Amino acid sequence: MLTSILAKSTCAACKFCCSFRRQSLWETPIFDEETMKKLQELYPSAKFRPAGNSGHSYTFDISDAYKTQDPEEEALCPFLDPNHGCALPPELKPFDCKIWPLRAVQHSEPDNSKKLAVALTPTCPAINKVPLERVRELAESGLGQQILDYAASHPDIIKESSEFLSNIIYK
């Protein structure tokens, strides 16, 4: 979805978005129940846990992958092939991963009402080399609305706007 501004080879070499510190487990991708069941068949060793409030969403459970109590320690996505990147077939790749480093967020408007928006995650090393205007243009070319539409029907992927997720690029 972002190949016009991020090369797949750049992302595959980096893998930053495929590792999670204990303090960033809120960023693990969300799977719907049907996808989770298919993944359990393909990857019997993968563990999942409920995620979100709908009762129909899941994320992988990597709690046993941490070796220390250090909040900065990172654990890898169980579907990451260290040599080739994401091992998931495209049809099973979570939407969260397809749109990284963009996120659907609940954004507070000046009148304090909440509105869905698309924010740019500041931690992606590759996106920080892309002019912000190009990222906005991509969002405005249809991707932003696609993200908002998906989020409206899959509310568990929506993150709360925060200082970290404050760079709103589309609403």
Summary of the structure (lengths in Angstrom):
residues: 171
radius of gyration: 16.0
end to end distance: 18.1
largest distance: 48.6
contacts: 454
relative contact order: 0.18
helix: 38%
strand: 23%
